[in-house]
Amino acid sequence: MVHRLARAYAFTAAAALLFAVRALDAAPAVAAARPAALPGSYASLYSFRSPTGGFAPNGPLEVGGTFYCTTQGGLYGFGTVYAIDPAGDERVLYSFRGGSDGADPQGSLVELGGLLYGTTSEGGAAGNGTVFAIGPSGGERIVYSFGYGVDGEYPQAGLTVASGELVGTTAAGGQSGNGTVFAVTPGGAERVLYSFAGGNDGANPFAGVIDYDGVLYGTTLYGGANGGGTLFALGFNGSERVLHSFGAASDGYLPSGNLVVHDAVLYGTTAGGGTNDDGTLFGITPTGTQRVLYSFAGGPDGAGPDALTFAGGVLYGTTSSAGAHGQGTLFAATPAGTEGALYAFRTGTDASVPAPGLIAGDGLVYGVAGGGAFGRGALFAVSPSGTERVIHDFGGGAVGEYPQAPLLGVGSTFYGTTAGGGEFGAGAFNGDGTVFAIDATGAQRVVHDFRGTPDGATPLAGLVAAGTMLYGTTSAGGSAGKGTVFSLDATGVERVVYSFKGAPDGAAPAADLLPAGGALYGTTVAGGSSGNGTVFAIGPNGSESVVHSFAGGADGAQPKAGLIALGSALYGTTFLGGAYGHGTLFSIDATGTEHVLYSFAGTPDGANPEADLLAVGGQLYGTASNGGAYGNGTVFAATPSGGESTLFSFAGGAAGATPTGALVTANGTLYGATYGGAPGGTVFALSLSGSELPLYTFRGGTDGAHPNGLTVANGTLYGTTSLGGQFQLGTVFSLVIPSTDAVRRAPLRPRTLHR
């Protein structure tokens, strides 16, 4: 994930809900000397992760009514072996761990002697892929790890059982680096049957091989006399001959799909070429006589065929694109070449963009594809009449990814948002986000999964409580795709209170809301009359009014932070604009008139404030994410009339850099987090004399990286990190606030409560 997911959209979530606010009456001063770093008592409460069931399935294998396939994702993010019983219930047989264990399983599985065998394209002892075996109960072992060259590298297809051995292909490696055909025994003895030389010989086999009458047949994606790939025959003694070179005239090129055999003819597909350059269905005899049976035409016909199976005298296959809905097709063709699209895949909860690999059984054709109810893949079945049904949706149980905002404490539960993940959205690791709840023990549940339209997507801000409801914003999605204000009741039912349209009402809200006077006040980073963002108010009935549209220039632009109330006025900051272009501090009075109180100059006062202000004892405290004496951001203090002083300038490294979260206070001390600083950000304490103490420095591994704003409850700081954790998708953490004496005596050691 890029540096702070929010910045990919050019806005940042900010604003922490403040607990246990106490009066701070000391006057702000210039930064003083910084003591040595002392860690607080840290615990990782929860590590966000993608669905443990995996996503993006590969072609299925059916054994005794149960479907088996491999997927991406899984518990450790390196792929899974997945089983789906006849009722559609699933279980993960094995989650790959990467490293010597293997990673990124490819192609279909095969069964031999009661075990399932397959390949991973990466991992293993040398990182170049593996052949693995797995039992019905999930016990896994590596049969063979590919080395550094002649034995092959990066298998991209499944295996074939031939003469008691497991035969497959590697896309690279071999004597010339152009790929191999290999055989490995179940005991792990491997031999290279053939190394492709490139050129006329062919190069880079991406599909597997089939065994017909004691001869292995397969394809190479590239090479051959015409550069469009080859179809080859290979004896078990290593004798190879090219039966056909693709790429001449209209016979197709890029033969990436599997071969099937019927009545002494080999059938296959090319992803490109043919009369319309949308791919072909071809037949070829073992002696090398080839003809194009059908040229795909795109449109409803489909394009880019890459899978075949044979059943009942009919060839069934899939195309990866085009079709009536643009998501590919399942087609039927006779050996003579008569073709018709049986089913057109579509977006939504249906399967879409089918993956290579089809099997036939019980009068149905089975395959896997993207899409599905969770956007992470589906197992489907199609009847010969073209009736399709989804048997299983991959990706259930997603708990969100990449939290960007502080937590909201309600009783003994904390509520937060994740900017990605969840059950819905476009593709793996790209869901539309969630609202989640977590207790002090680390038990987590998803309260709501965002769907993009109409309820919003990518919530970058935290939640606020008003009455019996929780309120928040999404930076995207909604009816116009410009973001929403939403509410959640106690049962988790979500309602869109308002959908932004861009102009003149604003777009891309990225900060917490402020309940005040029966309305909700907030900011949008973009939109408004000048495109520079707005301050808005949402009435009890969901009506929206623009309080102020930022004009850019001296007026300020891109308010990434939320608002706070002090006296009869609202206060906030803009990320850009002002007299020096580095952002502003502004107020809005009771009449709705906006006043620029202060323009940040960059040095020494800081630049680009993007977090909520903290009002304590009649003073305003905040952070600037850049600028200051060292260019790494500052903590500043300001009076309501606009007088500003710099409390502390971050020096980078262990001292922290880029404070992007709001400050909180407890025991007469300010606490905050820096997104940067070696190696994964810090949590710091700051006295009003400007003395700064890093309480904890994130290592960037399982403890998290790049913390967001903080929340204070019962003497403990709670927060989220955008990255890191066991699955590198963010964490929820706690950090006990040490007493002044305890800090002076000795550091407290971090402890892990839950992974």
N, C-alpha and C positions, 0 to 999 in steps of 0.2 A: 504494500500500500504506500502511496506517495506520502511525503511529509505532511502529516496531518490531513486526513481525508477531507476535512472541511476546506482546505486550501485548494483542492482540486476544483472546487466550485468558486474559489476566491471569496470564501467567507468562513467564519469560525464560530463554533458554539461557545458560549460563555455563560456567565451568571451562575453562581452557587447560591442555593437557599441558605440563609444564615441562621445558625442556631446559637443560643447562649451568648447573644451580643452583650458586651459589657462596655461601660463608658471608658473612653480613652481620653485623658485630659492633658497629656503631655504635648508640648508644641513640636511640630515637625522640625527636623534638623538635617544638615548635610550628612552624607554617608560617613560612617566611622570605620575603624579597622575591623576586619572580619575574623572571628575566631576559627579554630580548626573545625572541620566537619565532624559531627557526631551523629550516628544513625539513631532513629527512634526504634520503637518496638513494632516491627512491620509484619503483617500477615497477608498472604494472598488468599482472599476469600473465594474467588471464582475465576476460572479461565474460560473465556468464551471460545466456542469451537463450532466448526461447521457440522452438518449432520453426520453422525457416526455411521449411518447406513450407506453413505456414499452417494455419488451423483455421476452423471455422464456414463451410463452403462455401456459395456461392450456386448457383442453378440451372445445370445443365450445357448446353453446346453440343457437338454431335458433328459433326466434319468429318473425312471420310476414315478413320473408325474410331478417331480420337483424340478424347477428351473434354477440353473446355476449361471452366474455371470460375474464378471469383474467390473469394478467401477473405479472412478477417481474418488478423492476425498477419504472418508473414513476417520477413525478415531485419531490417527496421527497425521492425516493429510496426504498419505502416500498410496492410497488405494485400498480396495477391499476385494474379498471373494464373498459373494452374496448368494443366499438361497431363498427361493420363493416357493412356498408349498402350493398345492392345488387350490387352496382357499384364498390365495393371494397374500397370505401372511408372510412376512420376511424375517430373516435373521442374518446377521453378519457372521459368517464362518471365520473370517480372519481379516484383521486390519494390518496392512504392511507398515513397518516402522522406518523404512528407508535404510540407508547404509548397507551393511552386508546382508540385511534381510530382503532387499529388493524394493523397488518403487515403481509406480506407474505401470500397473499390469495392462497388457494389450491383448486384443484378440479374444477368441472364444476358448473355452476350456475343452479338454477331452477327458474321457474316462478310460482307465486301464487298471485292471486288477482291483477294483473297488476304490481306487484313489482318483482324484481330479488332478490334472496336470495343466500348467499354463506357463506363460512367460511374463516377465516384467522387462520394460525397455530400459530401465535404469536400475541403479543399486547393484548389490552383489559385492563380492570382494574387491573388484576393480572399478565398480561404478558403471559397468557397461551392459548390465542386464543379467537376468537369471532365467533358468527353468526351475519351477517349483512344483511341489506336490502337496496336496492338502487332503486330509481325511474327512469323512462325513461329519465328524464332531468338531472339525476345525483345526486339528493339529497340523502345523505347516513345517516343511523342511525344504531347504534349498538343494535341488538335485544337481545343479551345475551353475557356476558363476562364470560368465564370459570374461576373458582376460583383456589383454592390451593389443590385439591385432589379429593374428592368423586364424584364431578360432572363431572370429566373428564378434560384432558389436551391435548393440541396440536392436534386439528383435522387436518387430512391429506387428506380428501376426500370431495367431494361435498355432497349435501343433497338430500333426497328423500321426496316427498310430499305424506303423507299417513294419511288418516282420518283427513284431515284438519290441520295436524301438519307437522313440518319440522323435519325429522328424519335423524340422521347422526351418525358418529362414532368418537371417539377420540383415538389416538394411545397410550395414556398413561392416568394416573389418574384412578379414580374409587377406590373402596374399597381395591383392592389389587395392584393398580398401573399398571395393565396390560391392561388398556383401557376400554372403555365403548361403549354402544349404548345408545343414548339419543334422546329425543323428546323435541321440543320447539315450543310453539305456536307463531304465528305472533306477538302477544302482548308481548312476552318475558318470559312467564312462562316455566321453564325448569324442566324436570324430567329425571332421569336416569332409562332407561328400563332394563339395565343389566350391571353388572361389571364383567369383565372376571377375572378368578381366576388364570390363568396360568396353567401349567402342562397339563393334559389331556383336560382341559376345553378350551384351546387356549389362545393366548395372542397377543396383539398389532394389532388390526384391522386397516389396512392402506387403504382399499377400503371402499366404501359406501355400503349401503344395498339396496335391492329392495323389493317391496311389492307385494306378489303374493297370492291371495285368503285370504287376511287378515293375512298373516304370513310374517314376515321379514326374508329375507335370506341374508347372508353375509359370509365373510371369515376373518380369522385371519392370520396374516403373519407367526406367530410362534406358538409353543405349539402343543397340540394334542398328541395322543398316541405315535406318531412316531417323534415328534419334528419338522415336516415340515409344520405346519399350519393346520387350520381346515376349514370346511364349516359348518355353523351352521344355525339352524332355531330358531326364537324367536317370541313368542307371545307378543301382546301388554300388556299382564298382567305380563310380565317379565319371563315367563317360557321358558327356553332355552334347546336345545339338540344339541349335535354334530352329524351331519349327516355323516361326513367323516373326518378322520384324514389323512393328506397327509404325504408322506415321506416313505411309505412302497414300496419295490420293485421298479417298474418303473412308479409309478402313478403320479410322480411329487412332487414338494415342492415349497414353497413360492408363494402362490396364492395372488398376489398383484393387479390383475386387477379386473374390474367390472364383475358382473354376468348379463346375459340376460336370458329370459325365452321364450320358444316356445314349443307349444304342450305338456305342462305339464312336460317339461324337463328344468333343469337349466344348462346353459352352462357357462363355465369360462376357465381361463388359469392359468397355473403355470409358473413362470419365470424360474424355474430350474427343473431338473429331467427329467423323460421320458427315453426312450431307449438310447438316445444320450446325455442326460444331458443338452439339449438346451431348455427345456420347453415342455409343453404339452397343448393341447386343450382337455377338458374333458366335459362330460355330467353326470348329476346326477339327479335322481328323488327325489321328495319331501319325499320319504320314505327312501332315503339314498343309493339306488343302484347306484354305480358309475362305469364308465368305461372311459378309455383313448381313445379318438377318433383319436388323432394324436400326434405323437412325432416329434418335430422339430429336424432337423438334422444339423443346422448351414449352412454355405456356402450359395449358392443361395436361400436355403429354408428359411433362417432367423433363429434367435434365440432370446429367451427372450420375448415371447409374453406378452402383458400387456393391451390390449384393445379389446373390442368386440362390435359389433352391429349386428342386424338382419334385413334383408330386402329381400323381394322377395324370401323367402325360402332359403336364403344363409346367412351363418355367415361370416361377414367381421371382420378382426382384423389386428393389427399391431404387428410387432416384433421390438424390440428396437436396435437390432444389427444384424450383418452378412448381408445376402443378396448379390446380385451380386456386389454391390459397397461398402459393408461394413457399410452401414448407415441405415440398417433396411429395412423392407418390409411392404407392405399392402397385405394381403392374403385373399383368399376366401376359404370357406370350407362348405361342405354339412353336415347336421346333422348326416349323416352316417360316416363322417370322411374323405371324399376325400378332399384333400387340394392342393392348388396351389398358388404360389406367383404372384399376379396380377401386382405389381409394386415394383421396387427396388429403394429406395431413394438414392440420391447421394450428394456429396459435391458441392460447387459452389453456384449458385443462386437458385438451387432446394432446396426443403425442405429436411431435413436430420434428422435422429434419431427421429422418431415420438414420441410424448408424449401420455400418457394415455388419453383416451376419444375419441370416434367416434360417429357420428350421421349419419343417413341416411335420404335422402329426395330428391325429384325430380329426382329419378333414379341415384343419386350420393351418394358417401360416403365422408363425410367431416371430417377433423381432423386438428390438429395442430402439429407442429414439430419445431426442431431447423433449423439452416441454413437460407435460403432465401438470398435475394440480399444484406442484410446488416449484415448477420451472427447472427441475433438476433431472428429468428423465422419466421414462415410462416403459413398461413391458406391455406390448400390445398383441392382439390376435386379430386376424382378418379372415373372413370366410371366403370361399370361392365366388360368392355372389357379391362381395365387396362390403359386407357388414363388418365394422371395426368396433372393438371395445378395448379399453385400457384395463389390464389385469392388475397392474401394480404401479404406484407412483413412487419414484425414488425421491429421497431427500426429506422425508417426514422427520420431525423432531428438531428442526433447526432452532437454535437458541439465540441467534443474533451474532453479529460480528462488528468489531470496530466501534466501541462506545466513544463518544466525543464530548460528553457533557457531564457535569456533576450529578450527584444523586439527590433525591428528595426523600427526607425521612418522615414517615408517617407511622407513629407508634413505634413498634419494633421492626418495621419493614422499611426497606429502602426501595425506591422506584427510580428507574433510569431508562435511557433510550440507547439503542444501537443504530448507527448510521447505515449499516448493511446487514445482510443475512436475513434470517426469518424464513418462513415457509413460502413466501411468494416473491417473484421478481424474475428478471431476465438472466438466467444462467447461474452457474456455480459461483459462489462467493460474490454474488451481485444481487442479492435480494433487496427488498425495499425497506428493510429495517424493522425494528421491534420496539415495544415498550415491555420492560421486564421488571420483575420484583425479586428481591433477594433479602433473606434474613441474616442475622448476625452469625449464624452457623455456616453460611455459604450456600444454603438451599435456594435454588433459583428456579423461576418459572416465567414463561412468556405470557404476558397479559394481553398483548395485541400484536398481530402481524400486519404490517402495512402492505397494501396491494398496488400502490401507485395511483391508479384511477379507480374510484374517485377519492379515496381516503388519504392520499398523500404518500410520500416516499422520502427517504433519507432525512430522518429527524436528527438535526445537529445540536439542538438545544435540550435542556432538561425540562422537567415538569414543575408546575406550581399547583398548589391546592387552593381552591376557592369554594367555600361551602362544603358540599359533599362530593364535589367533582375534582378530577385532575384535568389540567389543561396543558397543552403544549403546541408546538409548531413543527411542520415538516418543511424542509427547504425546497422540495420538489413535489411533483405529483399534484393531485387535485384535479378538478374539472378542466383547468386550463394549463396544467403542468407547471404552475408558478409557485406552488406551495400552499399550505393550508394552516388554519388554526383548528385544533381538534379538542374534543373532550372525551373523558373516560369516566364511566360511572363505577360504582363499587364492585360490580360484577365483571368489569372488563369490556363492557359494550362501548364501542367507539362511535362518535358522531362527528362529522365535519361541520364545524361551526361556521367557517368561512373559507372559500377558495379564492386565492389571489389571481388577478388577471394580468398583472404587469403594469399597466398604465390605465388610469392614474393612481391606482390603489397600492402599487408596490409589488415586489416579487422577491422570492427567496428569503423568507424570514429564517434567521439562524440563531436567535437569542431567546432566552427565557421571557415569558410574559410577566407583566406586573399587574396584579389585581388591585384596583383602586377606585373607590367611589362607584361601585357596582359595574364597572367596565374593566376590560382587559386592555392594557397598553403594551405596545411592542414596537419593534423596528423591522424593516426589511432592508437587506443589503443592496438590492437593485430595484428597478422600477420607479414609479412615481412620475411626476410631470417632466423631470429632467433626466431620469434614468439613474440617479445617484442614490436612491433609497428614500425611505420614508420613516416617519413616526406615525403609527396608526392607533386607533381605538376601536374595539369591538364591543358593541352594546349587548345587553342581556338577550336580545332577540336575534343576535347574529349579524346585525347591521354593522358595516364597517365605515369608518370615516378617516380621512387622512388629516392628521393634526398638522404635519409639516412635511413638505417635499424638499429634500436637500438639493441645492442648486449647483453643488460643486464649487470649486474655487474657494474663496474666503469663507463661504458658508459651510464647507465640509462635505464629505461624500462617503458612502459605504459605512453606515453605522452597523458594525458587527456585534456590538454589545447591546444588552438590554437596558432598561431604564430603572432608576430608583427614585423614590419620593423623599423629599426633605422639605419640611415646611409645606408651603402651598405650591411648590414647583416640582417638576420632573427634571432629572439630570441624566446625561448620557455622554457618550463619546462617538466620534466618527473616526474611522480607520485612516482615511485620506482627507485631503483638502485642508482648509485653513490658510493662514497667511503664508505658511512655509511648505504646504503640501504634505505635512506629516500627521495630519489629524487634528481634531479639536475636542475641547470640553464644552458642552453646550447645556443650556437650560431651556425649559419651556414653561412659561408662566400660566396662571389660571385662565388667561384669555386665549391660550394656544399660540402665543407669540414665541418664536425661537430666538435665543440670544447666544452668540458665540462668546463664551467666557474666557477661553484661552486657546491659543494656537501653539501646538507643539513644534519646536524648532529642530528636533533631532538630537542635538548636542548642546548642553549636557542633560537636557530635561527628558529626552526619550522621543520615540516616534511610534506611530501606528498602534494606538491603544485599541484593544479588541475584547476586553473583558468588562463585566459589570463593575460599577463603582461600589464601594463600601462606605456607608455613612455611619459614623460613630462620633458622638460627642460634638455634633455640629460641624465636623470636618468630613471631607470626601477623600477617600483613599482609592488608589487604582494602580494598574500596571500598564506599561507601554512595552509592546513585544519587541521593539527594536530601539536603536539609538542609545543614548546615554554615553557615559565616559568611555565605554569599551565597545559600543555598538551592539551589545547583547540584550538591551532592554533595561527598564528601570521600574522601581516602585516610587510613586509620587504621592504627594498630599496637596490638596487644594481647598480653598475656602469657597463657600457658595457664591462669593462675588467674583471668583476667578483668580485669586492669588495662588500661585503654584510654587512648590519647592520639591526638589528631588531627595527622597529618603535614601535610596540605594541604587547603585549601578551594578548590573551583573557583569562579571568578568569572564564568563564562560568556564569550561572545564568543570571541576568539582564544585565551583560556586554556582553553577547553573547558567542557563541562557534561554532567552525567548519565553518570558512569562506570559502565557496566553489564557490562564484561568483566573477567575475572580479571587480576591482575598477573602478570608474569613478571620474571625477574631475569637480568642478565648484567653482568659487569665492575663489580660492586659498586653497581649502579644498578637501581632499579625502573622497569619500563616498563608502560604500560597504554594504554587507548583510552577516549575519551569518545564516547558516542553523539551528544551535542549539542555546541553551540558553533558559531560562525559559520565557514562556512555549512553544512558537512556533517559535523562531528565532527573529532576530533583523535587523533593518537598522541602521547604525552608521555613524557618521562623525568623521574624524581623521585629526588633524592638522599635519604639518610636524615636529612639536616638539614632536609628539607622544601623544598628549592629545586627548582622545577618548570620544565621546558623543553618547550614544544610542538615536537615534531620535525617534524610534518607536519599541516597543516590541509586537510581534504578540501574540494574546491570544490563537490561535489555533482553534477558532470557526468560526463564519461567516466572520471574518476579514482575514482569511487565516492562513497558517502555513508553515514554512520552505521556506523562500524566496530564489529566485535564483538571478542572476546578475541584475544590474540596468542599466537604460538608462536615460540620462539627456536631457530635452527639455524645454526651456522657463522657467527656474527657478524651474522646477518640476522634481522629480525623478519618473520614471515609472518602474514597475517590475512585476514579476509573483511569485506566491507561488505554490509549488508542491502539497500541500494538503490544507484542510480547505475550507472556503467559505460555502455558504448555503447548498451545496450538497456534501461537503468534497472531491471535485475533483479538487481543485485548484482555484486560482483567478488571476485577473489582478488588480493592485492597483496603486494609485498615492500618492505621498507624497511631499507636498510643502516644498522647502528648506527654512527654516527660516533665516532671516538675523541675523548677530552676535548679534546685539542689541536686537532683538526680542527673541532670545534664552535666553539671559541674563535676560530679564524682566519676561517672563512667558511662560509656555508651551501652544501650540495651541492644540485644541481639535480635535480629528478625526471626520470626517463626512462621511456618506455613500451616494454615488451617485446612486448606482444601485446594486440590488441583482440578 
